[in-house]
Amino acid sequence: MTTSDPEHHGNQDPDPARTPDLEPGGGVAPGSTPPDSGTTSGLSAPEPDTRKRFPVSGWLTLLAVAVIVIIFVVAIFGILS
């Protein structure tokens, strides 16, 4: 038993025999734009849920940057004093 695919849309490419301005061999006349293939809309896969909180690695990075800035500020004031 075979079932037909309800989402089958056929060939999305344009038919070269019915494409205007198409030269023999598949070229396009200067100034003409070839037709686009058909497109499908929608997502191919569901997007993952986004987090609503800042990750721990982000907090650790901010802490490390703050410590480095404090060390540089203390070193600069030590040199200037």
KOLGU-4560 file (N, C-alpha, C; in nm, 3 decimals, padded with zeros to 5 digits):
<recs>
<n_xx: 00.084 n_yy: -00.117 n_zz: 00.000 ca_xx: 00.000 ca_yy: 00.000 ca_zz: 00.000 c_xx: 00.089 c_yy: 00.123 c_zz: 00.000 mol: A seq: 1 type: MET>
<n_xx: 00.066 n_yy: 00.212 n_zz: -00.090 ca_xx: 00.145 ca_yy: 00.335 ca_zz: -00.097 c_xx: 00.057 c_yy: 00.453 c_zz: -00.059 mol: A seq: 2 type: THR>
<n_xx: 00.118 n_yy: 00.547 n_zz: 00.008 ca_xx: 00.046 ca_yy: 00.669 ca_zz: 00.044 c_xx: 00.118 c_yy: 00.786 c_zz: -00.021 mol: A seq: 3 type: THR>
<n_xx: 00.043 n_yy: 00.883 n_zz: -00.064 ca_xx: 00.105 ca_yy: 01.000 ca_zz: -00.125 c_xx: 00.148 c_yy: 01.097 c_zz: -00.016 mol: A seq: 4 type: SER>
<n_xx: 00.254 n_yy: 01.165 n_zz: -00.044 ca_xx: 00.306 ca_yy: 01.264 ca_zz: 00.050 c_xx: 00.221 c_yy: 01.391 c_zz: 00.040 mol: A seq: 5 type: ASP>
<n_xx: 00.155 n_yy: 01.433 n_zz: 00.148 ca_xx: 00.070 ca_yy: 01.551 ca_zz: 00.140 c_xx: 00.150 c_yy: 01.679 c_zz: 00.122 mol: A seq: 6 type: PRO>
<n_xx: 00.281 n_yy: 01.676 n_zz: 00.153 ca_xx: 00.364 ca_yy: 01.795 ca_zz: 00.141 c_xx: 00.444 c_yy: 01.797 c_zz: 00.012 mol: A seq: 7 type: GLU>
<n_xx: 00.419 n_yy: 01.706 n_zz: -00.079 ca_xx: 00.494 ca_yy: 01.701 ca_zz: -00.204 c_xx: 00.455 c_yy: 01.820 c_zz: -00.290 mol: A seq: 8 type: HIS>
<n_xx: 00.554 n_yy: 01.898 n_zz: -00.332 ca_xx: 00.527 ca_yy: 02.018 ca_zz: -00.410 c_xx: 00.581 c_yy: 02.007 c_zz: -00.552 mol: A seq: 9 type: HIS>
<n_xx: 00.633 n_yy: 01.894 n_zz: -00.589 ca_xx: 00.685 ca_yy: 01.877 ca_zz: -00.724 c_xx: 00.819 c_yy: 01.945 c_zz: -00.741 mol: A seq: 10 type: GLY>
<n_xx: 00.863 n_yy: 01.953 n_zz: -00.864 ca_xx: 00.990 ca_yy: 02.015 ca_zz: -00.896 c_xx: 00.979 c_yy: 02.166 c_zz: -00.880 mol: A seq: 11 type: ASN>
<n_xx: 01.067 n_yy: 02.226 n_zz: -00.801 ca_xx: 01.063 ca_yy: 02.369 ca_zz: -00.774 c_xx: 01.142 c_yy: 02.450 c_zz: -00.877 mol: A seq: 12 type: GLN>
<n_xx: 01.220 n_yy: 02.384 n_zz: -00.964 ca_xx: 01.298 ca_yy: 02.454 ca_zz: -01.064 c_xx: 01.211 c_yy: 02.493 c_zz: -01.183 mol: A seq: 13 type: ASP>
<n_xx: 01.242 n_yy: 02.609 n_zz: -01.246 ca_xx: 01.162 ca_yy: 02.650 ca_zz: -01.363 c_xx: 01.192 c_yy: 02.559 c_zz: -01.483 mol: A seq: 14 type: PRO>
<n_xx: 01.094 n_yy: 02.543 n_zz: -01.569 ca_xx: 01.108 ca_yy: 02.462 ca_zz: -01.688 c_xx: 01.185 c_yy: 02.542 c_zz: -01.793 mol: A seq: 15 type: ASP>
<n_xx: 01.303 n_yy: 02.494 n_zz: -01.837 ca_xx: 01.381 ca_yy: 02.570 ca_zz: -01.935 c_xx: 01.307 c_yy: 02.594 c_zz: -02.066 mol: A seq: 16 type: PRO>
<n_xx: 01.218 n_yy: 02.504 n_zz: -02.105 ca_xx: 01.145 ca_yy: 02.522 ca_zz: -02.230 c_xx: 01.047 c_yy: 02.638 c_zz: -02.222 mol: A seq: 17 type: ALA>
<n_xx: 01.002 n_yy: 02.673 n_zz: -02.103 ca_xx: 00.904 ca_yy: 02.780 ca_zz: -02.088 c_xx: 00.963 c_yy: 02.903 c_zz: -02.019 mol: A seq: 18 type: ARG>
<n_xx: 01.096 n_yy: 02.914 n_zz: -02.016 ca_xx: 01.160 ca_yy: 03.027 ca_zz: -01.952 c_xx: 01.192 c_yy: 03.135 c_zz: -02.055 mol: A seq: 19 type: THR>
<n_xx: 01.139 n_yy: 03.256 n_zz: -02.039 ca_xx: 01.168 ca_yy: 03.362 ca_zz: -02.136 c_xx: 01.312 c_yy: 03.409 c_zz: -02.126 mol: A seq: 20 type: PRO>
<n_xx: 01.368 n_yy: 03.456 n_zz: -02.235 ca_xx: 01.504 ca_yy: 03.512 ca_zz: -02.243 c_xx: 01.614 c_yy: 03.410 c_zz: -02.220 mol: A seq: 21 type: ASP>
<n_xx: 01.582 n_yy: 03.281 n_zz: -02.224 ca_xx: 01.684 ca_yy: 03.179 ca_zz: -02.206 c_xx: 01.738 c_yy: 03.140 c_zz: -02.342 mol: A seq: 22 type: LEU>
<n_xx: 01.868 n_yy: 03.154 n_zz: -02.360 ca_xx: 01.930 ca_yy: 03.123 ca_zz: -02.487 c_xx: 01.965 c_yy: 02.975 c_zz: -02.494 mol: A seq: 23 type: GLU>
<n_xx: 01.990 n_yy: 02.923 n_zz: -02.615 ca_xx: 02.031 ca_yy: 02.783 ca_zz: -02.626 c_xx: 02.159 c_yy: 02.759 c_zz: -02.546 mol: A seq: 24 type: PRO>
<n_xx: 02.164 n_yy: 02.649 n_zz: -02.477 ca_xx: 02.278 ca_yy: 02.617 ca_zz: -02.392 c_xx: 02.261 c_yy: 02.664 c_zz: -02.249 mol: A seq: 25 type: GLY>
<n_xx: 02.150 n_yy: 02.733 n_zz: -02.221 ca_xx: 02.121 ca_yy: 02.773 ca_zz: -02.083 c_xx: 02.166 c_yy: 02.913 c_zz: -02.048 mol: A seq: 26 type: GLY>
<n_xx: 02.222 n_yy: 02.989 n_zz: -02.140 ca_xx: 02.266 ca_yy: 03.124 ca_zz: -02.109 c_xx: 02.149 c_yy: 03.220 c_zz: -02.103 mol: A seq: 27 type: GLY>
<n_xx: 02.176 n_yy: 03.337 n_zz: -02.051 ca_xx: 02.074 ca_yy: 03.441 ca_zz: -02.039 c_xx: 02.124 c_yy: 03.562 c_zz: -02.116 mol: A seq: 28 type: VAL>
<n_xx: 02.035 n_yy: 03.625 n_zz: -02.189 ca_xx: 02.071 ca_yy: 03.743 ca_zz: -02.267 c_xx: 02.117 c_yy: 03.855 c_zz: -02.173 mol: A seq: 29 type: ALA>
<n_xx: 02.213 n_yy: 03.938 n_zz: -02.220 ca_xx: 02.257 ca_yy: 04.050 ca_zz: -02.135 c_xx: 02.140 c_yy: 04.138 c_zz: -02.096 mol: A seq: 30 type: PRO>
<n_xx: 02.135 n_yy: 04.175 n_zz: -01.971 ca_xx: 02.028 ca_yy: 04.259 ca_zz: -01.921 c_xx: 01.909 c_yy: 04.182 c_zz: -01.870 mol: A seq: 31 type: GLY>
<n_xx: 01.906 n_yy: 04.052 n_zz: -01.890 ca_xx: 01.795 ca_yy: 03.970 ca_zz: -01.841 c_xx: 01.836 c_yy: 03.903 c_zz: -01.710 mol: A seq: 32 type: SER>
<n_xx: 01.741 n_yy: 03.879 n_zz: -01.630 ca_xx: 01.765 ca_yy: 03.811 ca_zz: -01.503 c_xx: 01.699 c_yy: 03.674 c_zz: -01.508 mol: A seq: 33 type: THR>
<n_xx: 01.774 n_yy: 03.568 n_zz: -01.479 ca_xx: 01.712 ca_yy: 03.436 ca_zz: -01.481 c_xx: 01.611 c_yy: 03.421 c_zz: -01.366 mol: A seq: 34 type: PRO>
<n_xx: 01.509 n_yy: 03.340 n_zz: -01.384 ca_xx: 01.410 ca_yy: 03.321 ca_zz: -01.277 c_xx: 01.469 c_yy: 03.243 c_zz: -01.161 mol: A seq: 35 type: PRO>
<n_xx: 01.419 n_yy: 03.271 n_zz: -01.044 ca_xx: 01.460 ca_yy: 03.198 ca_zz: -00.925 c_xx: 01.386 c_yy: 03.067 c_zz: -00.915 mol: A seq: 36 type: ASP>
<n_xx: 01.447 n_yy: 02.973 n_zz: -00.845 ca_xx: 01.376 ca_yy: 02.850 ca_zz: -00.812 c_xx: 01.272 c_yy: 02.881 c_zz: -00.707 mol: A seq: 37 type: SER>
<n_xx: 01.172 n_yy: 02.796 n_zz: -00.698 ca_xx: 01.070 ca_yy: 02.813 ca_zz: -00.595 c_xx: 01.132 c_yy: 02.794 c_zz: -00.458 mol: A seq: 38 type: GLY>
<n_xx: 01.075 n_yy: 02.857 n_zz: -00.361 ca_xx: 01.127 ca_yy: 02.845 ca_zz: -00.225 c_xx: 01.023 c_yy: 02.782 c_zz: -00.136 mol: A seq: 39 type: THR>
<n_xx: 01.069 n_yy: 02.730 n_zz: -00.028 ca_xx: 00.978 ca_yy: 02.679 ca_zz: 00.074 c_xx: 00.987 c_yy: 02.772 c_zz: 00.193 mol: A seq: 40 type: THR>
<n_xx: 00.882 n_yy: 02.785 n_zz: 00.264 ca_xx: 00.883 ca_yy: 02.874 ca_zz: 00.379 c_xx: 00.873 c_yy: 02.792 c_zz: 00.506 mol: A seq: 41 type: SER>
<n_xx: 00.908 n_yy: 02.855 n_zz: 00.614 ca_xx: 00.901 ca_yy: 02.789 ca_zz: 00.743 c_xx: 01.036 c_yy: 02.737 c_zz: 00.786 mol: A seq: 42 type: GLY>
<n_xx: 01.041 n_yy: 02.688 n_zz: 00.906 ca_xx: 01.165 ca_yy: 02.637 ca_zz: 00.963 c_xx: 01.181 c_yy: 02.489 c_zz: 00.929 mol: A seq: 43 type: LEU>
<n_xx: 01.306 n_yy: 02.447 n_zz: 00.915 ca_xx: 01.330 ca_yy: 02.306 ca_zz: 00.887 c_xx: 01.326 c_yy: 02.224 c_zz: 01.015 mol: A seq: 44 type: SER>
<n_xx: 01.352 n_yy: 02.288 n_zz: 01.127 ca_xx: 01.349 ca_yy: 02.219 ca_zz: 01.256 c_xx: 01.307 c_yy: 02.321 c_zz: 01.361 mol: A seq: 45 type: ALA>
<n_xx: 01.243 n_yy: 02.276 n_zz: 01.467 ca_xx: 01.204 ca_yy: 02.372 ca_zz: 01.570 c_xx: 01.326 c_yy: 02.434 c_zz: 01.638 mol: A seq: 46 type: PRO>
<n_xx: 01.316 n_yy: 02.562 n_zz: 01.669 ca_xx: 01.425 ca_yy: 02.630 ca_zz: 01.736 c_xx: 01.427 c_yy: 02.592 c_zz: 01.884 mol: A seq: 47 type: GLU>
<n_xx: 01.546 n_yy: 02.581 n_zz: 01.941 ca_xx: 01.553 ca_yy: 02.547 ca_zz: 02.084 c_xx: 01.505 c_yy: 02.663 c_zz: 02.170 mol: A seq: 48 type: PRO>
<n_xx: 01.458 n_yy: 02.629 n_zz: 02.288 ca_xx: 01.415 ca_yy: 02.733 ca_zz: 02.382 c_xx: 01.536 c_yy: 02.815 c_zz: 02.425 mol: A seq: 49 type: ASP>
<n_xx: 01.515 n_yy: 02.945 n_zz: 02.438 ca_xx: 01.624 ca_yy: 03.030 ca_zz: 02.485 c_xx: 01.619 c_yy: 03.039 c_zz: 02.636 mol: A seq: 50 type: THR>
<n_xx: 01.734 n_yy: 03.061 n_zz: 02.694 ca_xx: 01.741 ca_yy: 03.073 ca_zz: 02.840 c_xx: 01.694 c_yy: 03.211 c_zz: 02.881 mol: A seq: 51 type: ARG>
<n_xx: 01.632 n_yy: 03.218 n_zz: 02.996 ca_xx: 01.585 ca_yy: 03.346 ca_zz: 03.046 c_xx: 01.674 c_yy: 03.397 c_zz: 03.158 mol: A seq: 52 type: LYS>
<n_xx: 01.789 n_yy: 03.333 n_zz: 03.176 ca_xx: 01.882 ca_yy: 03.379 ca_zz: 03.279 c_xx: 02.021 c_yy: 03.382 c_zz: 03.220 mol: A seq: 53 type: ARG>
<n_xx: 02.108 n_yy: 03.461 n_zz: 03.281 ca_xx: 02.245 ca_yy: 03.475 ca_zz: 03.234 c_xx: 02.322 c_yy: 03.350 c_zz: 03.273 mol: A seq: 54 type: PHE>
<n_xx: 02.400 n_yy: 03.289 n_zz: 03.184 ca_xx: 02.469 ca_yy: 03.165 ca_zz: 03.216 c_xx: 02.584 c_yy: 03.186 c_zz: 03.316 mol: A seq: 55 type: PRO>
<n_xx: 02.617 n_yy: 03.081 n_zz: 03.387 ca_xx: 02.722 ca_yy: 03.086 ca_zz: 03.489 c_xx: 02.855 c_yy: 03.124 c_zz: 03.425 mol: A seq: 56 type: VAL>
<n_xx: 02.883 n_yy: 03.072 n_zz: 03.307 ca_xx: 03.010 ca_yy: 03.105 ca_zz: 03.241 c_xx: 03.019 c_yy: 03.254 c_zz: 03.210 mol: A seq: 57 type: SER>
<n_xx: 02.907 n_yy: 03.317 n_zz: 03.184 ca_xx: 02.907 ca_yy: 03.461 ca_zz: 03.161 c_xx: 02.941 c_yy: 03.538 c_zz: 03.287 mol: A seq: 58 type: GLY>
<n_xx: 02.885 n_yy: 03.496 n_zz: 03.401 ca_xx: 02.917 ca_yy: 03.561 ca_zz: 03.528 c_xx: 03.064 c_yy: 03.543 c_zz: 03.564 mol: A seq: 59 type: TRP>
<n_xx: 03.119 n_yy: 03.423 n_zz: 03.539 ca_xx: 03.260 ca_yy: 03.399 ca_zz: 03.570 c_xx: 03.350 c_yy: 03.484 c_zz: 03.480 mol: A seq: 60 type: LEU>
<n_xx: 03.312 n_yy: 03.503 n_zz: 03.356 ca_xx: 03.390 ca_yy: 03.588 ca_zz: 03.266 c_xx: 03.387 c_yy: 03.732 c_zz: 03.313 mol: A seq: 61 type: THR>
<n_xx: 03.270 n_yy: 03.781 n_zz: 03.350 ca_xx: 03.260 ca_yy: 03.918 ca_zz: 03.401 c_xx: 03.342 c_yy: 03.936 c_zz: 03.529 mol: A seq: 62 type: LEU>
<n_xx: 03.341 n_yy: 03.838 n_zz: 03.617 ca_xx: 03.419 ca_yy: 03.843 ca_zz: 03.740 c_xx: 03.569 c_yy: 03.848 c_zz: 03.708 mol: A seq: 63 type: LEU>
<n_xx: 03.614 n_yy: 03.765 n_zz: 03.616 ca_xx: 03.756 ca_yy: 03.762 ca_zz: 03.579 c_xx: 03.799 c_yy: 03.896 c_zz: 03.518 mol: A seq: 64 type: ALA>
<n_xx: 03.716 n_yy: 03.955 n_zz: 03.432 ca_xx: 03.749 ca_yy: 04.085 ca_zz: 03.373 c_xx: 03.754 c_yy: 04.192 c_zz: 03.481 mol: A seq: 65 type: VAL>
<n_xx: 03.662 n_yy: 04.189 n_zz: 03.576 ca_xx: 03.660 ca_yy: 04.287 ca_zz: 03.685 c_xx: 03.787 c_yy: 04.276 c_zz: 03.770 mol: A seq: 66 type: ALA>
<n_xx: 03.830 n_yy: 04.154 n_zz: 03.801 ca_xx: 03.951 ca_yy: 04.133 ca_zz: 03.881 c_xx: 04.073 c_yy: 04.187 c_zz: 03.806 mol: A seq: 67 type: VAL>
<n_xx: 04.082 n_yy: 04.162 n_zz: 03.678 ca_xx: 04.195 ca_yy: 04.211 ca_zz: 03.598 c_xx: 04.197 c_yy: 04.363 c_zz: 03.595 mol: A seq: 68 type: ILE>
<n_xx: 04.079 n_yy: 04.425 n_zz: 03.578 ca_xx: 04.071 ca_yy: 04.572 ca_zz: 03.577 c_xx: 04.115 c_yy: 04.628 c_zz: 03.712 mol: A seq: 69 type: VAL>
<n_xx: 04.072 n_yy: 04.568 n_zz: 03.820 ca_xx: 04.111 ca_yy: 04.614 ca_zz: 03.954 c_xx: 04.261 c_yy: 04.602 c_zz: 03.973 mol: A seq: 70 type: ILE>
<n_xx: 04.319 n_yy: 04.493 n_zz: 03.929 ca_xx: 04.465 ca_yy: 04.475 ca_zz: 03.942 c_xx: 04.539 c_yy: 04.583 c_zz: 03.863 mol: A seq: 71 type: ILE>
<n_xx: 04.493 n_yy: 04.613 n_zz: 03.741 ca_xx: 04.559 ca_yy: 04.717 ca_zz: 03.662 c_xx: 04.543 c_yy: 04.855 c_zz: 03.727 mol: A seq: 72 type: PHE>
<n_xx: 04.426 n_yy: 04.887 n_zz: 03.781 ca_xx: 04.403 ca_yy: 05.016 ca_zz: 03.846 c_xx: 04.494 c_yy: 05.029 c_zz: 03.967 mol: A seq: 73 type: VAL>
<n_xx: 04.505 n_yy: 04.923 n_zz: 04.050 ca_xx: 04.593 ca_yy: 04.926 ca_zz: 04.166 c_xx: 04.738 c_yy: 04.942 c_zz: 04.122 mol: A seq: 74 type: VAL>
<n_xx: 04.779 n_yy: 04.873 n_zz: 04.016 ca_xx: 04.917 ca_yy: 04.884 ca_zz: 03.968 c_xx: 04.946 c_yy: 05.025 c_zz: 03.917 mol: A seq: 75 type: ALA>
<n_xx: 04.851 n_yy: 05.087 n_zz: 03.848 ca_xx: 04.872 ca_yy: 05.223 ca_zz: 03.796 c_xx: 04.883 c_yy: 05.322 c_zz: 03.911 mol: A seq: 76 type: ILE>
<n_xx: 04.795 n_yy: 05.311 n_zz: 04.011 ca_xx: 04.805 ca_yy: 05.403 ca_zz: 04.126 c_xx: 04.932 c_yy: 05.378 c_zz: 04.206 mol: A seq: 77 type: PHE>
<n_xx: 04.982 n_yy: 05.253 n_zz: 04.207 ca_xx: 05.108 ca_yy: 05.224 ca_zz: 04.276 c_xx: 05.225 c_yy: 05.288 c_zz: 04.204 mol: A seq: 78 type: GLY>
<n_xx: 05.222 n_yy: 05.292 n_zz: 04.072 ca_xx: 05.330 ca_yy: 05.354 ca_zz: 03.995 c_xx: 05.326 c_yy: 05.506 c_zz: 04.007 mol: A seq: 79 type: ILE>
<n_xx: 05.206 n_yy: 05.564 n_zz: 04.008 ca_xx: 05.192 ca_yy: 05.709 ca_zz: 04.015 c_xx: 05.219 c_yy: 05.766 c_zz: 04.153 mol: A seq: 80 type: LEU>
<n_xx: 05.210 n_yy: 05.685 n_zz: 04.256 ca_xx: 05.228 ca_yy: 05.736 ca_zz: 04.394 c_xx: 05.373 c_yy: 05.755 c_zz: 04.429 mol: A seq: 81 type: SER>
</recs>
